[in-house]
Amino acid sequence: MARRITVIGGGASGLVAAVMAARGGAEVTVLEHKDRVGKKILMTGNGRCNLTNVSGFYGKYFSSDEMSLKKIYNALERFGADDTVKFFRDIGVFTKEKRDGGIYPVSEQASCVLDALRSECAQLGVKIITNADVSNLRSVRGDRLILAAGGKAAPSTGSDGSGYALAKGLGHSIVTPLPALVQLRCEGDFFKSVAGVRAQAGIALYIDGKKAACEEGELQLTDYGISGIPVFQFSRLAARALHEKKKCEAEINFMTQVSEKDLGGPLEERYGGKTVEALLGGMVHKKIASLICRRHKLDSRQTVSDAGEKRVRKYIDELKHFRVKITSANSFDNAQVCSGGVPLGEVSDCFRSLKAPNVYIVGELLDCDGICGGYNLQWAWTTGVIAGRNAANDND
Ligand SMILES: Cc1cc2nc3c(=O)[nH]c(=O)nc-3n(C[C@H](O)[C@H](O)[C@H](O)COP(=O)(O)OP(=O)(O)OC[C@H]3O[C@@H](n4cnc5c(N)ncnc54)[C@H](O)[C@@H]3O)c2cc1C
């Protein structure tokens, strides 16, 4: 008799686990509490689905400790980006590589990834039951269960955190889930005046006064704080530090594109007749230049000569070291992923629960999160493939 495997959650990790388990000869059922599977997949990469990234995965993931990171990288060695590209090509999704190593479907449509996974499930005879909410694992039948219920990020897609309760019911502990790849809220009334500004900038995160991370890229200013890829990349560190009641600040360098060489010698000599606001406005976004002038109560007609070389240099220095206090991360509604979850130490190398041996735990439900760029879906594919394959064939 074929082994019966029930997958709870029809997201990225659950669908791939179902495919692999069915390929291994199991009779597979997917239980999904939304009215359709893969809702989050459709949202990924702004609807284009950044499937994975071939620029290497070391240093791109976070977890609670070094042992967990080792387990993560060990799994990615067993099923990594190239395997993902091949897996999808084999089910009819042809891909292309972008500059940063990000892999997308050639069609640039996330729907083609979901369609291919659904079609593969159908061909393999995987039974998909939607509108099936699992609130208690005792009521679920199957020789093996694969818990693929996701985290808490973007709950409207179905990942409402119920997976944590199911894992807890099995005796697992949970590292507090927090939003990651998310905007950060900051102190300062001035944000309203600069909302909408997009600027190429350097941005460093300071936790309790110590530099914890540094990124460069397109910073977006909103009416409540900071956003954009460079902010997303370290948002999980900030969210966790704030959760631990630590002080978080961001230091923005708006001047990454104007070097000392560009500034040349004394500014007063060349630009003395220009207003300070106009000079700064030639180096950074006009709204940022005005903000600096307002902060220093400069009259809009004040010239570089009026202000003097020393003061103008001080304003430029402020543009290089613009500090803001981070007060909170935006909520799970806005987050792309979730940090925290079931500790990697509580599952085997094949993601089999060490608390309940008939259960496998995969995807974002585990205590692993990656930076932007295809790494989170890769984690879902990796864990889904390894667990699905094993669940069909483990011998005890
Ligand atoms: C806007 C957005 C854009 C993103 N873009 C990218 C990107 O381009 N590249 C990338 O790598 N990552 C991206 N991510 C992250 C990526 O989508 C997730 O990391 C990944 O989908 C996690 O897969 P998962 O299977 O663990 O969970 P999910 O995809 O969240 O799937 C979990 C499934 O389980 C179901 N479920 C939950 N609880 C129950 C229950 N009790 N009973 C039954 N069913 C249940 C849910 O409805 C859901 O379908 C993005 C995320 C968001 C929100």
PDBQT file of the ligand as one rigid body, heavy atoms in Angstrom, charges set to zero:
ROOT
HETATM    1  C1  LIG A 401       4.702  40.612  -1.084  1.00  0.00    +0.000 C 
HETATM    2  C2  LIG A 401       5.706  39.483  -0.985  1.00  0.00    +0.000 A 
HETATM    3  C3  LIG A 401       6.678  39.354  -1.964  1.00  0.00    +0.000 A 
HETATM    4  C4  LIG A 401       7.637  38.338  -1.872  1.00  0.00    +0.000 A 
HETATM    5  N1  LIG A 401       8.538  38.197  -2.878  1.00  0.00    +0.000 NA
HETATM    6  C5  LIG A 401       9.456  37.195  -2.804  1.00  0.00    +0.000 A 
HETATM    7  C6  LIG A 401      10.351  36.968  -3.887  1.00  0.00    +0.000 A 
HETATM    8  O1  LIG A 401      10.249  37.575  -4.970  1.00  0.00    +0.000 OA
HETATM    9  N2  LIG A 401      11.313  36.012  -3.724  1.00  0.00    +0.000 N 
HETATM   10  C7  LIG A 401      11.415  35.256  -2.576  1.00  0.00    +0.000 A 
HETATM   11  O2  LIG A 401      12.316  34.429  -2.482  1.00  0.00    +0.000 OA
HETATM   12  N3  LIG A 401      10.526  35.400  -1.566  1.00  0.00    +0.000 NA
HETATM   13  C8  LIG A 401       9.544  36.326  -1.659  1.00  0.00    +0.000 A 
HETATM   14  N4  LIG A 401       8.630  36.464  -0.653  1.00  0.00    +0.000 N 
HETATM   15  C9  LIG A 401       8.680  35.508   0.492  1.00  0.00    +0.000 C 
HETATM   16  C10 LIG A 401       8.091  34.132   0.098  1.00  0.00    +0.000 C 
HETATM   17  O3  LIG A 401       6.900  34.318  -0.601  1.00  0.00    +0.000 OA
HETATM   18  C11 LIG A 401       7.854  33.262   1.327  1.00  0.00    +0.000 C 
HETATM   19  O4  LIG A 401       9.039  33.157   2.068  1.00  0.00    +0.000 OA
HETATM   20  C12 LIG A 401       7.377  31.867   0.933  1.00  0.00    +0.000 C 
HETATM   21  O5  LIG A 401       6.175  31.949   0.204  1.00  0.00    +0.000 OA
HETATM   22  C13 LIG A 401       7.150  30.982   2.172  1.00  0.00    +0.000 C 
HETATM   23  O6  LIG A 401       6.645  29.751   1.740  1.00  0.00    +0.000 OA
HETATM   24  P1  LIG A 401       5.880  28.783   2.756  1.00  0.00    +0.000 P 
HETATM   25  O7  LIG A 401       5.401  27.633   1.967  1.00  0.00    +0.000 OA
HETATM   26  O8  LIG A 401       6.713  28.513   3.940  1.00  0.00    +0.000 OA
HETATM   27  O9  LIG A 401       4.644  29.637   3.303  1.00  0.00    +0.000 OA
HETATM   28  P2  LIG A 401       3.430  30.309   2.504  1.00  0.00    +0.000 P 
HETATM   29  O10 LIG A 401       3.790  30.574   1.103  1.00  0.00    +0.000 OA
HETATM   30  O11 LIG A 401       3.000  31.419   3.371  1.00  0.00    +0.000 OA
HETATM   31  O12 LIG A 401       2.312  29.160   2.501  1.00  0.00    +0.000 OA
HETATM   32  C14 LIG A 401       1.645  28.723   3.648  1.00  0.00    +0.000 C 
HETATM   33  C15 LIG A 401       0.311  28.143   3.224  1.00  0.00    +0.000 C 
HETATM   34  O13 LIG A 401      -0.296  27.455   4.309  1.00  0.00    +0.000 OA
HETATM   35  C16 LIG A 401      -1.668  27.794   4.387  1.00  0.00    +0.000 C 
HETATM   36  N5  LIG A 401      -2.076  27.602   5.794  1.00  0.00    +0.000 N 
HETATM   37  C17 LIG A 401      -1.629  28.296   6.867  1.00  0.00    +0.000 A 
HETATM   38  N6  LIG A 401      -2.192  27.815   7.994  1.00  0.00    +0.000 NA
HETATM   39  C18 LIG A 401      -3.016  26.805   7.619  1.00  0.00    +0.000 A 
HETATM   40  C19 LIG A 401      -3.875  25.947   8.337  1.00  0.00    +0.000 A 
HETATM   41  N7  LIG A 401      -3.983  26.019   9.668  1.00  0.00    +0.000 N 
HETATM   42  N8  LIG A 401      -4.600  25.035   7.656  1.00  0.00    +0.000 NA
HETATM   43  C20 LIG A 401      -4.501  24.939   6.289  1.00  0.00    +0.000 A 
HETATM   44  N9  LIG A 401      -3.699  25.736   5.565  1.00  0.00    +0.000 NA
HETATM   45  C21 LIG A 401      -2.947  26.661   6.222  1.00  0.00    +0.000 A 
HETATM   46  C22 LIG A 401      -1.703  29.224   3.923  1.00  0.00    +0.000 C 
HETATM   47  O14 LIG A 401      -2.980  29.629   3.503  1.00  0.00    +0.000 OA
HETATM   48  C23 LIG A 401      -0.668  29.236   2.805  1.00  0.00    +0.000 C 
HETATM   49  O15 LIG A 401      -1.245  28.896   1.567  1.00  0.00    +0.000 OA
HETATM   50  C24 LIG A 401       7.638  37.444  -0.737  1.00  0.00    +0.000 A 
HETATM   51  C25 LIG A 401       6.634  37.569   0.225  1.00  0.00    +0.000 A 
HETATM   52  C26 LIG A 401       5.663  38.575   0.109  1.00  0.00    +0.000 A 
HETATM   53  C27 LIG A 401       4.591  38.673   1.152  1.00  0.00    +0.000 C 
ENDROOT
TORSDOF 0
